[in-house]
Protein backbone atom coordinates (compact mmCIF):
# COMPACT_ATOMS: atom_id res chain seq x y z
CA UNK A 1 0.00 0.00 0.00
CA UNK A 2 1.43 3.40 -0.97
CA UNK A 3 1.54 6.45 1.20
CA UNK A 4 -1.16 8.08 -0.92
CA UNK A 5 -3.55 5.16 -0.43
CA UNK A 6 -2.97 5.15 3.31
CA UNK A 7 -4.13 8.75 3.53
CA UNK A 8 -7.57 8.22 1.99
CA UNK A 9 -9.77 9.93 3.17
CA UNK A 10 -7.13 12.60 2.90
CA UNK A 11 -6.47 15.44 5.28
CA UNK A 12 -7.11 17.77 2.36
CA UNK A 13 -10.58 16.29 1.98
CA UNK A 14 -11.26 16.72 5.69
CA UNK A 15 -10.14 20.33 5.50
CA UNK A 16 -12.33 20.88 2.46
CA UNK A 17 -15.33 19.45 4.33
CA UNK A 18 -14.58 21.73 7.28
CA UNK A 19 -14.49 24.86 5.12
CA UNK A 20 -16.96 23.89 2.38
CA UNK A 21 -19.64 26.25 3.66
CA UNK A 22 -17.24 29.20 3.25
CA UNK A 23 -16.63 28.44 -0.44
CA UNK A 24 -18.91 30.50 -2.67
CA UNK A 25 -18.88 30.88 -6.44
CA UNK A 26 -18.52 34.60 -7.15
CA UNK A 27 -20.15 35.31 -10.50
CA UNK A 28 -19.38 39.02 -10.12
CA UNK A 29 -15.63 38.36 -9.92
CA UNK A 30 -14.42 37.62 -13.43
CA UNK A 31 -10.84 36.71 -14.28
CA UNK A 32 -10.55 40.18 -15.83
CA UNK A 33 -11.30 41.86 -12.51
CA UNK A 34 -9.11 39.47 -10.50
CA UNK A 35 -6.15 40.19 -12.80
CA UNK A 36 -4.31 43.09 -14.43
CA UNK A 37 -6.61 43.14 -17.48
CA UNK A 38 -9.15 45.59 -16.07
CA UNK A 39 -6.37 48.15 -15.44
CA UNK A 40 -5.64 48.82 -19.12
CA UNK A 41 -7.29 52.27 -19.06
CA UNK A 42 -5.60 53.43 -15.87
CA UNK A 43 -2.52 55.63 -15.53
CA UNK A 44 0.86 53.90 -15.62
CA UNK A 45 -0.68 50.47 -16.30
CA UNK A 46 -1.73 51.77 -19.71
CA UNK A 47 1.88 52.75 -20.38
CA UNK A 48 3.72 49.74 -18.94
CA UNK A 49 2.54 46.13 -19.17
CA UNK A 50 2.71 44.52 -15.74
CA UNK A 51 0.73 41.29 -15.81
CA UNK A 52 1.05 40.38 -12.14
CA UNK A 53 -1.61 41.47 -9.67
CA UNK A 54 -5.28 42.43 -9.71
CA UNK A 55 -7.43 45.36 -10.78
CA UNK A 56 -8.32 48.63 -9.11
CA UNK A 57 -11.98 47.66 -9.49
CA UNK A 58 -11.41 44.66 -7.21
CA UNK A 59 -9.81 46.84 -4.53
CA UNK A 60 -12.57 49.44 -4.67
CA UNK A 61 -15.26 46.78 -4.55
CA UNK A 62 -13.99 45.21 -1.32
CA UNK A 63 -13.19 48.52 0.37
CA UNK A 64 -16.68 49.80 -0.42
CA UNK A 65 -18.45 46.55 0.41
CA UNK A 66 -16.70 45.78 3.70
CA UNK A 67 -15.82 49.16 5.25
CA UNK A 68 -17.89 52.06 6.50
CA UNK A 69 -15.21 54.75 6.31
CA UNK A 70 -11.58 55.03 5.18
CA UNK A 71 -8.76 54.08 7.51
CA UNK A 72 -5.31 52.55 7.13
CA UNK A 73 -4.84 50.12 4.24
CA UNK A 74 -1.88 47.79 3.63
CA UNK A 75 -0.61 45.66 0.77
CA UNK A 76 2.45 43.63 1.89
CA UNK A 77 3.04 42.41 -1.70
CA UNK A 78 2.33 45.76 -3.33
CA UNK A 79 3.53 45.04 -6.88
CA UNK A 80 2.96 48.22 -8.85
CA UNK A 81 0.65 49.71 -6.22
CA UNK A 82 -2.90 48.89 -7.36
CA UNK A 83 -4.12 48.58 -3.76
CA UNK A 84 -2.37 51.77 -2.68
CA UNK A 85 -3.63 54.04 -5.44
CA UNK A 86 -7.15 52.63 -5.62
CA UNK A 87 -7.42 53.06 -1.85
CA UNK A 88 -5.91 56.52 -2.07
CA UNK A 89 -8.68 57.60 -4.45
CA UNK A 90 -11.25 56.55 -1.82
CA UNK A 91 -9.54 58.51 0.95
CA UNK A 92 -7.56 55.73 2.62
CA UNK A 93 -4.12 56.10 4.17
CA UNK A 94 -2.21 53.53 2.15
CA UNK A 95 0.93 51.52 2.85
CA UNK A 96 2.75 49.16 0.53
CA UNK A 97 5.72 46.82 0.84
CA UNK A 98 7.46 45.64 -2.34
CA UNK A 99 10.74 43.82 -2.83
CA UNK A 100 11.09 43.96 -6.62
CA UNK A 101 12.58 47.30 -7.77
CA UNK A 102 10.40 47.13 -10.88
CA UNK A 103 7.23 47.56 -8.85
CA UNK A 104 8.79 50.20 -6.61
CA UNK A 105 9.84 52.28 -9.64
CA UNK A 106 6.34 52.10 -11.11
CA UNK A 107 4.86 53.26 -7.80
CA UNK A 108 7.39 56.11 -7.53
CA UNK A 109 6.45 57.15 -11.06
CA UNK A 110 2.78 57.20 -10.21
CA UNK A 111 3.52 59.34 -7.16
CA UNK A 112 5.60 61.67 -9.35
CA UNK A 113 2.60 62.25 -11.62
CA UNK A 114 0.71 63.85 -8.73
CA UNK A 115 1.22 67.57 -9.13
CA UNK A 116 3.68 67.32 -12.05
CA UNK A 117 4.07 70.56 -14.05
CA UNK A 118 2.60 69.36 -17.34
CA UNK A 119 3.67 72.40 -19.37
CA UNK A 120 7.23 72.08 -18.12
CA UNK A 121 7.20 68.35 -18.86
CA UNK A 122 6.03 68.98 -22.44
CA UNK A 123 8.71 71.64 -22.94
CA UNK A 124 11.38 69.27 -21.65
CA UNK A 125 10.36 66.50 -24.05
CA UNK A 126 10.83 68.92 -26.98
CA UNK A 127 14.44 69.52 -25.98
CA UNK A 128 15.47 65.87 -25.70
CA UNK A 129 16.41 65.07 -29.28
CA UNK A 130 18.26 68.35 -29.77
CA UNK A 131 20.32 67.64 -26.67
CA UNK A 132 21.01 64.03 -27.65
CA UNK A 133 22.20 65.11 -31.10
CA UNK A 134 24.79 67.33 -29.41
CA UNK A 135 25.97 64.63 -27.02
CA UNK A 136 29.23 62.92 -27.99
CA UNK A 137 29.93 61.22 -24.66
CA UNK A 138 27.69 59.83 -21.97
CA UNK A 139 28.22 58.98 -18.31
CA UNK A 140 25.52 56.37 -17.76
CA UNK A 141 25.87 52.87 -19.16
CA UNK A 142 23.39 50.03 -18.71
CA UNK A 143 25.42 47.26 -17.09
CA UNK A 144 24.06 43.98 -18.36
CA UNK A 145 23.91 40.64 -16.62
CA UNK A 146 24.33 37.29 -18.37
CA UNK A 147 20.68 36.85 -19.29
CA UNK A 148 20.40 40.35 -20.83
CA UNK A 149 23.70 40.59 -22.73
CA UNK A 150 23.19 41.90 -26.29
CA UNK A 151 19.50 42.51 -25.69
CA UNK A 152 19.52 45.69 -27.80
CA UNK A 153 20.85 46.56 -31.24
CA UNK A 154 24.16 48.42 -30.82
CA UNK A 155 22.82 51.78 -32.01
CA UNK A 156 19.83 51.46 -29.68
CA UNK A 157 22.03 50.76 -26.67
CA UNK A 158 24.19 53.82 -27.37
CA UNK A 159 21.17 56.10 -27.74
CA UNK A 160 19.54 54.64 -24.62
CA UNK A 161 22.68 55.37 -22.59
CA UNK A 162 22.70 58.94 -23.93
CA UNK A 163 19.03 59.35 -23.06
CA UNK A 164 19.60 58.18 -19.49
CA UNK A 165 22.56 60.51 -19.18
CA UNK A 166 20.35 63.38 -20.34
CA UNK A 167 17.63 62.40 -17.85
CA UNK A 168 20.15 62.63 -15.01
CA UNK A 169 20.67 66.33 -15.85
CA UNK A 170 16.96 67.20 -15.49
CA UNK A 171 16.64 68.97 -12.13
CA UNK A 172 12.90 68.54 -11.63
CA UNK A 173 12.77 65.12 -9.94
CA UNK A 174 9.18 64.42 -10.98
CA UNK A 175 9.91 65.14 -14.64
CA UNK A 176 13.15 63.15 -14.48
CA UNK A 177 11.29 60.15 -13.03
CA UNK A 178 8.60 60.19 -15.74
CA UNK A 179 11.20 60.60 -18.51
CA UNK A 180 13.09 57.57 -17.22
CA UNK A 181 9.82 55.68 -16.94
CA UNK A 182 9.05 56.36 -20.63
CA UNK A 183 12.24 54.52 -21.63
CA UNK A 184 11.62 51.83 -19.00
CA UNK A 185 8.23 51.08 -20.54
CA UNK A 186 9.53 50.53 -24.10
CA UNK A 187 12.49 48.26 -23.27
CA UNK A 188 10.83 45.17 -24.66
CA UNK A 189 9.78 46.67 -28.00
CA UNK A 190 13.27 48.09 -28.70
CA UNK A 191 15.01 44.82 -27.78
CA UNK A 192 15.48 41.36 -29.24
CA UNK A 193 13.49 39.86 -26.36
CA UNK A 194 9.91 39.14 -25.39
CA UNK A 195 8.51 37.97 -22.06
CA UNK A 196 7.40 34.36 -22.39
CA UNK A 197 6.05 32.87 -19.19
CA UNK A 198 8.88 33.20 -16.68
CA UNK A 199 11.65 33.65 -19.24
CA UNK A 200 12.87 36.00 -21.95
CA UNK A 201 12.48 34.66 -25.46
CA UNK A 202 15.04 35.82 -28.04
CA UNK A 203 14.56 36.89 -31.65
CA UNK A 204 16.57 35.16 -34.37
CA UNK A 205 18.24 38.49 -35.27
CA UNK A 206 20.05 38.73 -31.94
CA UNK A 207 23.75 37.88 -31.59
CA UNK A 208 22.92 34.81 -29.52
CA UNK A 209 23.25 31.24 -30.72
CA UNK A 210 19.69 30.03 -30.34
CA UNK A 211 18.64 26.38 -30.51
CA UNK A 212 15.43 25.21 -32.10
CA UNK A 213 13.09 26.91 -34.53
CA UNK A 214 13.88 30.60 -35.19
CA UNK A 215 11.64 33.00 -33.28
CA UNK A 216 10.53 36.21 -35.00
CA UNK A 217 9.16 38.92 -32.70
CA UNK A 218 8.28 41.19 -35.59
CA UNK A 219 9.33 44.80 -35.77
CA UNK A 220 12.07 45.93 -33.40
CA UNK A 221 11.47 49.63 -32.94
CA UNK A 222 14.25 52.25 -33.03
CA UNK A 223 14.50 53.95 -29.63
CA UNK A 224 13.60 57.39 -30.96
CA UNK A 225 10.40 56.15 -32.60
CA UNK A 226 9.32 54.13 -29.54
CA UNK A 227 10.13 56.92 -27.09
CA UNK A 228 8.41 59.65 -29.06
CA UNK A 229 5.26 57.53 -29.25
CA UNK A 230 5.38 56.73 -25.53
CA UNK A 231 6.01 60.33 -24.49
CA UNK A 232 3.14 61.51 -26.73
CA UNK A 233 0.86 58.96 -25.07
CA UNK A 234 1.86 60.10 -21.59
CA UNK A 235 1.44 63.79 -22.49
CA UNK A 236 -1.98 63.14 -24.04
CA UNK A 237 -3.17 61.21 -21.00
CA UNK A 238 -2.02 63.66 -18.33
CA UNK A 239 -3.08 66.80 -20.24
CA UNK A 240 -6.80 65.97 -20.63
CA UNK A 241 -9.64 68.09 -19.34
CA UNK A 242 -9.91 67.42 -15.59
CA UNK A 243 -13.66 66.77 -15.85
CA UNK A 244 -13.56 64.04 -18.46
CA UNK A 245 -10.02 62.70 -18.63
CA UNK A 246 -9.33 59.13 -17.53
CA UNK A 247 -6.44 60.69 -15.65
CA UNK A 248 -8.34 63.51 -13.97
CA UNK A 249 -6.99 62.35 -10.60
CA UNK A 250 -3.63 63.93 -11.44
CA UNK A 251 -5.30 67.34 -11.67
CA UNK A 252 -6.14 67.14 -7.97
CA UNK A 253 -4.00 68.98 -5.50
CA UNK A 254 -1.62 66.55 -3.72
CA UNK A 255 -2.87 67.91 -0.39
CA UNK A 256 -6.32 66.50 -1.14
CA UNK A 257 -5.11 62.91 -0.81
CA UNK A 258 -3.00 60.96 1.63
CA UNK A 259 0.45 60.18 0.24
CA UNK A 260 1.18 56.53 -0.41
CA UNK A 261 3.73 55.07 2.03
CA UNK A 262 6.01 52.84 -0.04
CA UNK A 263 8.62 50.60 1.62
CA UNK A 264 11.13 48.75 -0.55
CA UNK A 265 12.05 45.43 1.02
CA UNK A 266 10.79 42.00 2.05
CA UNK A 267 7.52 41.88 3.95
CA UNK A 268 9.08 39.11 6.07
CA UNK A 269 11.34 41.82 7.51
CA UNK A 270 9.06 44.85 7.31
CA UNK A 271 5.82 43.46 8.77
CA UNK A 272 7.29 42.63 12.22
CA UNK A 273 8.20 46.32 12.62
CA UNK A 274 4.58 47.52 12.57
CA UNK A 275 2.80 48.04 15.86
CA UNK A 276 -0.10 45.83 16.92
CA UNK A 277 -3.55 46.59 15.47
CA UNK A 278 -2.23 49.32 13.16
CA UNK A 279 -4.26 48.56 10.02
CA UNK A 280 -7.98 48.52 9.31
CA UNK A 281 -7.79 46.64 6.03
CA UNK A 282 -5.31 44.52 4.06
CA UNK A 283 -5.71 43.69 0.37
CA UNK A 284 -2.95 41.68 -1.28
CA UNK A 285 -1.90 38.97 -3.69
CA UNK A 286 1.35 37.16 -2.88
CA UNK A 287 3.40 35.50 -5.62
CA UNK A 288 1.71 32.24 -6.52
CA UNK A 289 3.32 28.87 -5.83
CA UNK A 290 3.85 28.38 -9.56
CA UNK A 291 7.64 28.46 -10.11
CA UNK A 292 7.56 31.87 -11.80
CA UNK A 293 10.80 33.78 -11.36
CA UNK A 294 10.10 37.49 -11.74
CA UNK A 295 13.80 38.34 -11.64
CA UNK A 296 14.09 36.59 -15.00
CA UNK A 297 10.82 37.85 -16.47
CA UNK A 298 11.78 41.44 -15.66
CA UNK A 299 15.54 41.06 -16.16
CA UNK A 300 15.73 43.91 -18.71
CA UNK A 301 13.88 46.27 -16.40
CA UNK A 302 16.11 45.29 -13.46
CA UNK A 303 19.36 46.08 -15.29
CA UNK A 304 17.79 49.33 -16.51
CA UNK A 305 17.27 50.21 -12.84
CA UNK A 306 20.93 49.45 -12.07
CA UNK A 307 20.69 45.95 -10.59
CA UNK A 308 23.86 43.87 -11.06
CA UNK A 309 24.23 40.07 -11.05
CA UNK A 310 24.69 39.82 -7.28
CA UNK A 311 21.73 42.07 -6.59
CA UNK A 312 19.47 40.08 -8.91
CA UNK A 313 20.65 36.83 -7.33
CA UNK A 314 19.96 38.21 -3.85
CA UNK A 315 16.53 39.43 -4.96
CA UNK A 316 15.68 35.95 -6.19
CA UNK A 317 16.57 34.44 -2.82
CA UNK A 318 14.84 37.19 -0.83
CA UNK A 319 11.52 36.77 -2.61
CA UNK A 320 8.82 34.47 -1.29
CA UNK A 321 9.80 30.89 -2.15
CA UNK A 322 7.91 30.44 -5.40
CA UNK A 323 10.76 29.12 -7.57
CA UNK A 324 12.74 25.90 -7.35
CA UNK A 325 15.92 27.93 -6.80
CA UNK A 326 14.79 29.46 -3.51
CA UNK A 327 16.68 28.20 -0.47
CA UNK A 328 15.10 27.57 2.92
CA UNK A 329 14.59 30.67 5.09
CA UNK A 330 13.86 28.94 8.41
CA UNK A 331 17.20 29.79 10.04
CA UNK A 332 17.05 33.33 8.67
CA UNK A 333 13.58 33.80 10.18
CA UNK A 334 14.71 32.34 13.50
CA UNK A 335 17.59 34.82 13.66
CA UNK A 336 15.32 37.69 12.58
CA UNK A 337 12.75 37.10 15.32
CA UNK A 338 15.46 36.51 17.92
CA UNK A 339 17.15 39.79 16.95
CA UNK A 340 13.95 41.76 17.65
CA UNK A 341 13.24 39.95 20.91
CA UNK A 342 10.32 37.92 19.59
CA UNK A 343 11.60 34.37 19.38
CA UNK A 344 8.38 33.14 20.99
CA UNK A 345 6.55 34.44 17.90
CA UNK A 346 8.84 32.34 15.71
CA UNK A 347 8.03 29.26 17.76
CA UNK A 348 4.30 30.03 17.63
CA UNK A 349 4.34 30.21 13.83
CA UNK A 350 6.40 27.04 13.52
CA UNK A 351 3.92 25.28 15.79
CA UNK A 352 0.96 26.45 13.71
CA UNK A 353 2.63 25.25 10.51
CA UNK A 354 3.36 21.84 12.03
CA UNK A 355 -0.22 21.51 13.32
CA UNK A 356 -1.78 21.81 9.86
CA UNK A 357 -2.50 18.20 8.90
CA UNK A 358 -3.29 19.07 5.27
CA UNK A 359 0.09 20.80 4.96
CA UNK A 360 1.85 17.77 6.45
CA UNK A 361 0.04 15.55 3.98
CA UNK A 362 1.00 17.71 0.98
CA UNK A 363 4.66 17.71 2.05
CA UNK A 364 4.66 13.92 2.53
CA UNK A 365 3.02 13.20 -0.82
CA UNK A 366 5.35 15.50 -2.73
CA UNK A 367 8.33 13.84 -1.06
CA UNK A 368 6.98 10.45 -2.14
CA UNK A 369 6.36 11.61 -5.72
CA UNK A 370 9.89 12.96 -5.77
CA UNK A 371 11.34 9.62 -4.70
CA UNK A 372 9.33 7.97 -7.49
CA UNK A 373 10.72 10.51 -10.02
CA UNK A 374 7.21 11.76 -10.81
CA UNK A 375 8.05 15.46 -10.43
CA UNK A 376 9.81 17.33 -13.21
CA UNK A 377 12.12 19.04 -10.74
CA UNK A 378 13.36 17.52 -7.49
CA UNK A 379 13.29 20.91 -5.72
CA UNK A 380 9.51 21.25 -5.99
CA UNK A 381 8.85 19.70 -2.53
CA UNK A 382 11.28 22.15 -0.93
CA UNK A 383 9.72 25.09 -2.78
CA UNK A 384 6.18 24.16 -1.71
CA UNK A 385 7.19 23.50 1.90
CA UNK A 386 8.96 26.84 2.20
CA UNK A 387 6.29 28.79 0.30
CA UNK A 388 3.66 27.87 2.86
CA UNK A 389 6.01 28.30 5.81
CA UNK A 390 6.91 31.83 4.75
CA UNK A 391 3.27 32.73 4.13
CA UNK A 392 2.47 31.33 7.55
CA UNK A 393 4.77 34.01 9.01
CA UNK A 394 3.18 36.67 6.79
CA UNK A 395 -0.35 35.71 7.88
CA UNK A 396 0.70 35.67 11.54
CA UNK A 397 1.99 39.24 11.22
CA UNK A 398 -1.05 40.38 9.24
CA UNK A 399 -3.30 39.08 12.00
CA UNK A 400 -1.20 40.85 14.65
CA UNK A 401 -1.31 44.25 12.93
CA UNK A 402 -5.02 44.18 11.95
CA UNK A 403 -7.57 45.77 14.24
CA UNK A 404 -10.39 43.71 15.71
CA UNK A 405 -13.15 43.66 13.10
CA UNK A 406 -10.72 44.59 10.33
CA UNK A 407 -10.45 42.64 7.09
CA UNK A 408 -7.83 40.89 5.02
CA UNK A 409 -8.58 40.11 1.37
CA UNK A 410 -6.13 37.85 -0.46
CA UNK A 411 -6.05 36.74 -4.10
CA UNK A 412 -4.30 33.46 -4.91
CA UNK A 413 -4.52 30.38 -7.11
CA UNK A 414 -4.42 26.73 -6.16
CA UNK A 415 -1.69 24.69 -7.87
CA UNK A 416 -1.05 21.12 -8.96
CA UNK A 417 2.19 19.13 -9.01
CA UNK A 418 2.57 15.52 -10.08
CA UNK A 419 -1.21 15.34 -10.49
CA UNK A 420 -1.76 16.31 -6.83
CA UNK A 421 -3.80 19.45 -6.21
CA UNK A 422 -2.50 21.67 -3.43
CA UNK A 423 -5.43 23.60 -1.87
CA UNK A 424 -3.63 26.87 -1.28
CA UNK A 425 -6.92 28.57 -0.37
CA UNK A 426 -7.82 26.08 2.36
CA UNK A 427 -4.36 25.74 3.92
CA UNK A 428 -3.73 29.50 4.08
CA UNK A 429 -7.22 30.02 5.50
CA UNK A 430 -6.52 27.45 8.22
CA UNK A 431 -3.34 29.36 9.13
CA UNK A 432 -5.43 32.55 9.25
CA UNK A 433 -7.97 30.94 11.57
CA UNK A 434 -5.24 29.76 13.94
CA UNK A 435 -3.88 33.32 14.20
CA UNK A 436 -7.21 35.01 14.97
CA UNK A 437 -8.99 35.60 11.68
CA UNK A 438 -12.53 34.43 11.05
CA UNK A 439 -12.84 32.94 7.55
CA UNK A 440 -15.69 35.03 6.20
CA UNK A 441 -15.72 33.76 2.61
CA UNK A 442 -13.53 32.04 0.06
CA UNK A 443 -14.88 33.41 -3.20
CA UNK A 444 -14.25 30.99 -6.07
CA UNK A 445 -14.08 32.34 -9.60
CA UNK A 446 -16.58 30.67 -11.96
CA UNK A 447 -13.78 29.65 -14.31
CA UNK A 448 -10.75 28.03 -12.73
CA UNK A 449 -7.21 27.70 -13.94
CA UNK A 450 -6.23 24.80 -16.20
CA UNK A 451 -3.21 22.67 -15.44
CA UNK A 452 -0.11 22.77 -17.64
CA UNK A 453 0.01 20.97 -20.97
CA UNK A 454 2.54 18.54 -19.50
CA UNK A 455 0.30 17.68 -16.54
CA UNK A 456 -2.74 17.62 -18.82
CA UNK A 457 -1.11 14.89 -20.90
CA UNK A 458 -0.33 12.83 -17.81
CA UNK A 459 -3.36 13.45 -15.61
CA UNK A 460 -6.12 14.78 -17.87
CA UNK A 461 -7.72 18.21 -18.29
CA UNK A 462 -8.69 19.50 -14.87
CA UNK A 463 -9.16 22.93 -13.29
CA UNK A 464 -7.85 24.22 -9.99
CA UNK A 465 -9.61 26.93 -8.01
CA UNK A 466 -8.83 30.60 -8.44
CA UNK A 467 -9.98 32.34 -5.27
CA UNK A 468 -10.32 35.53 -3.32
CA UNK A 469 -10.26 34.94 0.45
CA UNK A 470 -11.98 37.29 2.88
CA UNK A 471 -10.83 36.99 6.49
CA UNK A 472 -12.07 39.16 9.38
CA UNK A 473 -10.02 39.68 12.53
CA UNK A 474 -11.84 38.47 15.60
BELBELJO-V35565 format. One line per field, one symbol per residue. ss: DSSP state (H for helix, E for strand, - for the rest). A space follows every 10 residues. Layout:
ss->???
This chain:
ss->--HHHH---- HHHHHHHHHH HHEEEE---- -----HHHH- ---------- -----HHHHH HHHHHH---- -EEEE----- -HHHHHHHH- --EEEEEE-- HHHHHHHHHH HHH----HHH HHHHHHHHHH HHHH------ -----HHH-- -E-HHHHHHH HHHHHHH--- --HHHHHHHH HHHH------ E-EEEE--EE EE-------- ---------- --HHHHHHHH HHHHHHHH-- -------HHH H--HHH---- EEEE--HHHH HHH-----EE EEEE------ ---HHHH-HH HHHH----HH HHHHHHHH-- ---------H HHHHHHHHH- --HHHHHHHH HHHHH-HHHH HHHHHHHHHH H--------H HHHHHHHHHH HHHHHHHHHH HEEEEEEEEE EEE-EEE--E EE-HHHHHHH HHHH--EEEE EEEEE---EE --HHHHHHH- --EE-EEEEE EEE-
